[in-house]
């Protein structure tokens, strides 16, 4: 049922990876209904906690936050809290943020320490989690806790400049969980990307709205009219791919759409990109040539000039990656947009009490280019090319909470969240009526059902 594959041309581009299924083909679906209750039912949310969130791999932070031994990040997820800390040998370990004495939270935010000292009774835990000091150690009839007790450790791995952990001792390796993403994106220098914008935004919507939204581009023409002039998301242009474990991507040519042409003619954004790489945009006889041949000429120019222009992260990219955008959903709640010069990390996480709320994370990252001091971050506007020190915690509040993002693509997405959440309560809604280009939306829910019902892929 889930074995229909893409054509030979698409498969040749990923010869070292298992061929994806066609993410535009509804015959790859069972047809599980997407009912409204899964967006607001506390019972369904509890099933997600029991069978999904405690089993998957989570992203705790960026390796750039863990440069020296003792540097650590705290990831609070629902009512759980995890510390990931750089060790003296350079590895990273993860521990539950719970004192080995009586469970007190040890730290509240990311920082750097020589040891984790409990604010309640002063127990000191080394970077390896082992208790190094306890007041009155001789007073414990069961023996001194020093060298004996330790923080409970979780499995932790690093990939792509991200620090990952899982609460499940029996979970597959990170490689197997994400397969074949490590192979698909092996040519991107992901660990060199600089996080230039960092937000956590409270939304009045279930976390699944975000994954639904990033699983299709059908809404782009309506919600993001600024996109078609520079990313071609026409129904027959983008390539949609899915893998059985719920991972999927939309590979979008970064060229003007031939359907949605700017009013008055011309295309300043693409013209500027061509000129930057030594191509005269006025040399094309038609808009079709400008868009299609210009896109091909841009590939050739980037391939020829990347080194002298300082775009060192282009070295291993193929002809598709050097100009296009594979927008990738990593089940269940992480989406990464890969662009030639940027990575954009999106994540939604459920509210610990209310299934009709979630937290939306936006990390805008840019690959360093020689001589650049600021970058266009795609989702958050122009930013200095340096790591931001702290996360901006905001309430969306119908847009009032993040006015600096107004007009950005991601802002327009968030504007839709409350309306979708409200619609899930309506007796007029029973299931989605999806186009073929929205196949990945139902596929996501079917894989989620597999996890909740014990059939995880």
Buried (B, 14 or more C-beta within 10 A) or exposed (E): EBEEBBEEEBBEBBEEBBBBBBBBBBEBBEEBEBBBEBBBBEEBBEBBBEBBBBBBBBBBBBBBBBEEBBBBBBBBBBEBBBBBBBBEEEEBBBBBBBBBBEEBBBBEEBEBBEBBBBEEEEBBBBBBBBBBBBEEBEEEEEEBBBEBBBBEBBBBBBBBBBBBBBBEEEBBEBEEBBBBBBBBBEBBBBEBBBBBBBBBBBBBBBBBBBBBBBBBBBBBBEBBEBBBBBBBBBEEBBBBBBBBBBBBBBBBBBBBBBEBBBEEEBBEEBBEBBEEBEBEBEEBEEBEEBBBBBBEBBBEBBBEBBEEBBBBBBEEBEEBBBBBBBBBBBBBBBBBBBBBBBBBBBBBBBBBEEBBBBBBBBBBBBBBBEEBEEBBBBBBBEBEBBBBEEBBEBEBEEBEBBEEBEEBBBBBBBBBBBEBBEEBEEEEEEEBEBEBBBBBBBBBBBBBBBBBEEEBE
